[in-house]
Each structure stands twice: as C-alpha cells, then as structure tokens.
Amino acid sequence: MNSKRSFVLGAIGAGFLIGLASAAFCRLEKPLGAALFGLGLLVVLIEQLWLFTGRIGYLNRENYKSVLACLPFNILGAAFCAILAVWAFGSDLGAVAVAEKKLALPPLQVFVRAMFCGFCMVTAVESWKKANSTWGVLLSVFIFVASGFEHCIADVFYLVAGSSQWASVARFIGIAILGNACGSLLLKAFLPDAPKPTAK
C-alpha cells in the first residue's frame, strides 16, 4: 500500500475509531461511556494513525501539511460512523440530546472547553510517547469526556448523528477545531521534549 493511500485510510480510520468511542458514550453515558472512550484513542496511538487532535500539538515545519490534511479525513470517518450508528440505533442512540445540549452552548464556552480538551490530548499523547503509559492515555481521555470538554472529531459524530442544523453544526465544529488546536499548542509549548539517549 503506497504511503498516500495509507495516510488517507489511516486518517479516515482514526476518525471512525473516535466515532465508535462517541457512539459508546451516547449509548452508555457517564461514567462508563467516558471510561471506555479512551480505548479509541489508545488504538489510534498504538497504530500511529493520523488524528488531528493528537497531532496538532506537535505541529512543525516538517509535518504541518500532513497534520492539516488529516483533519478532513478524520471528519469524514467520524461522520460515516455517525450515519451507520443512526441506521443501527435510530432514536435509541441518544445523540439528539447530546447534540441539542452542545449547540445551546455560547461560542466562547465552546472554545474554552475545546482548549481544555486540547490540554488533555497533549497529556494523553505525552503519557504514551514518553512513558508508554496506557493508564495515562485512558485517564486523560476520561477527564475530558467526563468533564464535558469539546473534542472536535467526537463532536462531528454527535452533531451529524443528532442534528440537522448544518450551519450551526459547521460553526460549532470550526470553533472546536480552533480551541483544540490552541489548547494543544499552548500546553505543549510549556513541556520539554523527550530527553535524547546519552552515548555510552
């Protein structure tokens, strides 16, 4: 499989995995849904897939095209998962109530909640990169899901599955993307890079 095709399929797959986690959250709600949500991100990290919210904090001159390019494919994967979930569960999915609650939030609140999610995404990825810590990933994700922070790819699932107010959905997702990016970049700027191994 060539690298471009692998990238596209991996980015779609990453969005789909977050969609699966979001479907579980809709069906199970807190706290069990929040506890299980982290499994989606864990698979993304294990498989080294391109997930915007996990990569944006590490943006640099070498990877910025790939980080930005993966976002629409993440959205596509999450949206496709949402459509399948609606077909599978209909109104029993529970996404309508989640979407209505989210779309009622003021824009500034959405942005700040998304920033907080960005902080948690960095702690999750740092836990994995520097300590290979499964618990660090799961606990970081549990914090942002249980606290109601906004993850832009998960929000695609909730809003596609639960709303037909497409202008409001697009505005919400745009704000969440900016908030996730700002939060991730801000926290990562305060964290040191992993130490390089010393020669023996």
Long-range contacts (C-beta under 8 A, 24 or more apart in sequence): 7-50, 7-66, 7-69, 7-70, 8-73, 10-47, 10-49, 10-50, 11-49, 11-50, 11-51, 11-69, 11-70, 11-73, 11-74, 11-77, 12-73, 12-74, 12-76, 12-77, 12-80, 13-47, 13-49, 13-77, 14-44, 14-49, 14-50, 14-51, 14-70, 14-73, 14-74, 14-77, 14-153, 15-51, 15-73, 15-74, 15-75, 15-76, 15-77, 15-78, 15-79, 15-80, 15-81, 15-153, 15-156, 16-77, 16-78, 16-80, 16-81, 17-41, 17-43, 17-44, 17-49, 17-77, 18-44, 18-51, 18-74, 18-77, 18-78, 18-151, 18-153, 18-154, 18-157, 19-77, 19-78, 19-79, 19-80, 19-81, 19-82, 19-85, 19-153, 19-154, 19-156, 19-157, 20-81, 21-154, 22-78, 22-81, 22-82, 22-154, 22-157, 22-158, 23-81, 23-82, 23-85, 23-93, 23-157, 23-161, 25-145, 25-154, 26-85, 26-93, 26-94, 26-95, 26-98, 26-158, 26-161, 27-89, 27-93, 27-94, 29-94, 30-145, 30-146, 31-146, 33-145, 34-141, 34-142, 34-145, 34-146, 35-138, 35-142, 37-141, 37-142, 37-145, 37-154, 38-124, 38-137, 38-138, 38-139, 38-140, 38-141, 38-142, 38-145, 39-138, 41-124, 41-137, 41-141, 42-134, 42-137, 42-138, 45-124, 45-125, 45-128, 45-137, 50-74, 51-153, 52-152, 52-153, 52-177, 52-180, 53-117, 53-118, 53-121, 53-151, 53-152, 53-153, 53-180, 53-184, 54-121, 54-124, 54-125, 56-118, 56-180, 56-181, 56-184, 56-185, 57-118, 57-121, 57-122, 57-125, 57-184, 57-185, 57-187, 57-188, 58-125, 58-188, 59-185, 71-177, 74-153, 74-156, 75-153, 75-156, 75-173, 78-153, 78-154, 78-156, 78-157, 78-160, 79-156, 79-157, 79-160, 81-157, 82-156, 82-157, 82-158, 82-160, 82-161, 83-160, 83-161, 85-157, 85-161, 86-161, 93-161, 93-162, 95-157, 95-158, 95-161, 95-162, 96-161, 96-162, 96-163, 97-162, 98-158, 98-162, 99-158, 99-159, 99-161, 99-162, 99-163, 100-162, 100-163, 102-150, 102-155, 102-158, 102-159, 102-172, 103-159, 103-163, 103-165, 103-168, 103-169, 103-172, 107-171, 107-175, 110-150, 110-172, 110-175, 110-176, 110-179, 111-175, 111-176, 111-178, 111-179, 111-182, 112-179, 113-148, 113-149, 113-150, 113-179, 114-149, 114-150, 114-151, 114-152, 114-175, 114-176, 114-177, 114-178, 114-179, 114-180, 114-182, 114-183, 115-179, 115-180, 115-182, 115-183, 115-186, 116-144, 116-147, 116-149, 116-183, 117-144, 117-149, 117-150, 117-151, 117-179, 117-180, 117-183, 118-179, 118-180, 118-181, 118-182, 118-183, 118-184, 118-185, 118-186, 118-187, 119-183, 119-184, 119-186, 119-187, 120-144, 120-149, 121-151, 121-180, 121-183, 121-184, 122-183, 122-184, 122-187, 122-188, 122-191, 123-187, 126-191, 129-194, 130-194, 150-176, 150-179, 150-180, 151-176, 151-180, 152-176, 152-177, 152-179, 152-180
